[in-house]
């Protein structure tokens, strides 16, 4: 049965953030708010957590997974970033974008797509930032959307539907159902994979 924390989206309570981080460190799967939709996440080092997320969403290793990072300094640890890509990242992050880049060896192979790429996000959201600081490393993340359905936006509905499949639901209020825009920076020019919350006009 999932725990349920009401965490203020602007001023997250440190005690609850610390508890959520401990759940992640223990291999747990959590639902948490981002600057777009609710995310389904686990510690990037938790093989069991990754497998649980893939099973819940019915996705295989062809599906591009993403890492939530606190800032740009972390991105170069997990992705190969050249100067043109860095300029794009610096201009758009933090923000509602996921950028696909070539993964470095620091990314566990379980998380990489068959193309050896990884999606990277730096959400502009206080709860995300607090969780990342408490955990000390990125969170593997994907949108809370069940197979064949749109993203779930109401934390009470998420708890009712997923309480036996996740370890924690963080209530950060009702969110938009529009996920981040996804832009592939491994090709030139960059390719828009998904049009979402972020402005993609410069990539079209």
C-alpha positions in Angstrom: 0.0 0.0 0.0 1.5 3.3 -1.1 2.3 6.1 1.4 0.7 9.5 0.6 2.5 12.8 1.3 1.0 16.2 0.7 4.0 18.3 -0.1 3.7 22.0 -0.8 4.8 22.6 -4.4 6.5 25.9 -3.6 8.0 25.3 -0.2 8.5 21.5 0.2 8.5 20.3 3.8 12.1 19.0 4.5 10.9 16.1 6.7 8.7 14.7 4.0 11.3 15.2 1.3 13.8 13.3 3.4 11.3 10.5 3.8 10.7 10.4 0.1 14.4 10.3 -0.6 14.8 7.3 1.8 12.1 5.5 -0.1 14.0 6.1 -3.3 17.3 5.0 -1.8 15.6 1.8 -0.7 14.7 0.9 -4.3 11.2 2.3 -4.1 9.0 3.6 -6.9 7.4 7.0 -6.3 4.9 9.3 -8.0 5.9 13.0 -7.8 5.0 16.4 -9.4 7.1 18.1 -12.0 6.7 21.3 -14.0 4.6 19.5 -16.5 2.9 16.2 -15.4 3.3 13.7 -12.6 6.4 11.6 -12.9 6.9 8.0 -12.1 10.4 7.6 -10.7 13.0 5.6 -9.0 16.7 5.8 -8.1 18.7 5.4 -11.3 20.8 2.8 -9.6 17.9 0.6 -8.6 17.5 -2.3 -11.1 14.4 -3.5 -9.4 12.9 0.0 -9.5 13.5 0.3 -13.2 12.0 -3.1 -13.9 8.9 -2.3 -11.8 8.4 0.9 -13.8 8.8 -0.9 -17.1 6.3 -3.6 -16.0 3.8 -1.0 -14.8 3.9 0.9 -18.0 4.3 -2.2 -20.2 7.4 -0.8 -22.0 10.5 -2.6 -23.1 14.1 -1.5 -23.7 13.2 0.2 -26.9 11.4 2.9 -24.9 13.4 6.0 -24.2 13.7 6.6 -20.5 14.8 9.9 -18.9 16.9 11.1 -16.0 15.7 14.0 -13.9 18.8 16.1 -13.0 19.1 19.2 -10.7 21.1 21.4 -13.1 23.2 21.5 -16.2 26.4 20.5 -14.3 25.0 17.0 -13.9 24.1 16.6 -17.6 27.7 16.2 -18.8 28.2 13.3 -16.4 25.4 11.3 -18.0 25.4 12.5 -21.6 27.9 13.5 -24.2 27.3 17.3 -24.7 29.1 19.2 -27.5 29.1 23.0 -27.7 26.0 23.4 -29.9 24.0 21.0 -27.7 25.2 22.8 -24.6 23.9 26.2 -25.9 20.5 24.6 -26.5 20.4 23.1 -23.1 21.5 26.3 -21.4 18.8 28.3 -23.2 15.9 25.9 -22.4 16.7 24.4 -19.0 15.3 24.4 -16.3 12.1 24.0 -18.2 9.5 21.7 -19.7 11.8 19.9 -22.1 13.4 16.4 -22.4 16.5 16.3 -24.5 17.8 13.0 -26.0 21.6 12.7 -26.0 24.2 10.0 -26.4 24.7 8.3 -23.0 28.0 8.2 -21.2 29.3 5.1 -19.3 27.9 6.6 -16.1 24.4 5.7 -17.3 23.6 2.1 -16.3 23.0 0.0 -19.5 19.6 -1.0 -18.2 18.5 2.7 -18.7 19.9 3.2 -22.2 17.8 2.7 -25.3 19.1 0.4 -28.0 20.6 3.5 -29.6 22.7 4.0 -26.4 20.9 7.3 -25.8 19.3 8.8 -22.7 16.6 11.5 -22.2 17.6 14.3 -19.8 15.3 16.7 -17.9 15.9 19.6 -15.5 12.4 20.5 -14.3 11.6 23.9 -13.0 9.8 22.6 -9.9 10.7 23.0 -6.2 9.7 19.4 -5.2 11.9 17.9 -7.9 14.8 20.0 -6.9 14.4 19.2 -3.2 14.2 15.5 -3.9 17.3 15.5 -6.1 19.3 17.4 -3.5 18.2 14.9 -0.8 18.9 11.8 -2.9 22.2 13.2 -4.3 21.8 11.7 -7.8 19.4 11.8 -10.7 16.0 10.1 -10.6 14.9 7.8 -13.5 11.6 9.1 -14.6 8.7 8.7 -17.0 5.2 10.2 -17.2 2.5 8.7 -15.1 0.4 7.5 -18.0 -1.0 3.9 -18.0 -0.8 1.9 -21.3 -3.2 3.4 -23.9 -4.2 6.3 -21.6 -3.5 10.0 -21.3 -1.3 11.3 -18.4 -3.0 11.1 -15.0 -3.2 14.6 -13.4 -5.1 14.2 -10.1 -3.0 12.8 -7.2 -6.1 11.2 -5.6 -6.9 9.3 -8.7 -3.3 8.3 -9.0 -3.3 6.9 -5.5 -6.6 5.0 -6.1 -5.3 3.4 -9.3 -1.6 2.8 -8.4 -1.5 2.4 -4.6 -0.6 -1.3 -4.8 2.0 -0.7 -7.5 4.1 2.2 -6.1 5.6 2.9 -2.7 4.7 6.6 -2.5 2.4 9.2 -4.1 3.4 12.8 -3.5 0.4 15.1 -3.8 1.5 18.4 -5.4 -1.9 19.5 -6.6 -3.7 18.8 -9.9 -1.3 19.3 -12.7 -1.4 19.8 -16.5 -1.9 16.7 -18.6 0.7 18.0 -21.1 4.1 16.3 -20.9 7.4 17.8 -21.7 8.5 18.4 -25.3 11.0 15.9 -26.4 13.9 17.0 -28.7 16.5 14.6 -30.1 19.9 16.3 -30.1 21.8 13.3 -31.5 20.9 14.3 -35.1 21.5 17.5 -37.0 19.3 19.5 -37.2 17.6 18.5 -33.9 14.4 16.5 -34.3 11.2 17.1 -32.3 10.1 13.6 -31.1 7.1 14.9 -29.1 5.5 18.3 -29.1 4.5 19.1 -25.5 4.6 21.8 -22.9 7.7 23.6 -24.2 7.9 25.9 -27.2 9.5 24.0 -30.0 9.3 26.7 -32.8 13.0 27.0 -33.1 13.4 23.3 -33.8 10.8 23.1 -36.6 
